[in-house]
Amino acid sequence: MINREDLVKIGQFKKPHGTKGEITFSFTDVIAGLTRNPLEEDSECPFLICEIDGIFVPFRIKNHRFISDSTAYIQLKNIDSDRQARMLTHKDVFYPKKYIREESGNDSLTWDYFIGFTLIDKQYGEIGRIVDVNETTINTLFIVEKGNEEILIPAAEEFIIHVDENQEELIVTLPEGLV
């Protein structure tokens, strides 16, 4: 079973292209942080994942062609008609975190990488689990689930003290009054 916290969002399927099941794939810059681009033939992980009815479903890439720096037409295995491709329209596309490149001073990771991590403040202790990232405001926010409530915490590099990838913990020092 594929779990949300093991994935990172890398783009979105847009609309079908043609009648043979091709679909437009708009990808984010996180694709640059992958150890191998999933669109390459010799990729370690030649599939993309979509959430369909609450279940994460992998789709093997049959072929692709780039139409810009951030868009490609994708043909997925077993998707052979525009009707089938239409079912994926506007679905977010995910990729397994384990294929994200690890580099010292890695600037290619996006905030989505931390979804599933436990947010821990040095002074206040465990705040909760990061369940999503909101980038619709001027400041990017972590959506942190604590019990039955959601807390919005600014996603800012200056707050981060340590990232423990093995324990999936993000250690921060937040300004007083924020929590």
GIHU-V73104 format. One record per backbone hydrogen bond with DSSP energy under -1.0 kcal/mol. NH is the residue of the N-H (numbers start at 1). CO is the residue of the C=O. Records with the same first field share a line. If there is no record, write none. Layout:
# GIHU-V73104
NH=CO / CO
This chain:
# GIHU-V73104
6=3
7=4
8=95
10=93
11=93
12=26
13=91
14=24
17=22
23=74
24=15
25=72
26=12
27=70
28=10
31=28
32=29
33=30
34=31
35=99
40=37
43=40
47=45
48=59
49=94
50=57
52=55
55=52
57=50
59=48
61=46
62=75
63=75
65=73
67=71
68=71
72=25
73=65
74=23
75=63
77=60
79=76
85=81
86=82
88=85
89=86
90=13
91=88
93=11
94=49
95=8
97=6
99=96
100=97
101=33
106=103
113=110
114=111
115=112
116=130
117=114
118=168
119=128
120=170
121=125
122=172
125=121
127=119
128=119
129=145
130=117
131=143
132=143
134=141
141=134
142=153
143=132
144=151
145=129
146=149
149=146
151=144
153=142
155=140
156=154
159=156
161=171
162=171
164=169
169=164
170=118
171=162
172=120
173=159
178=175
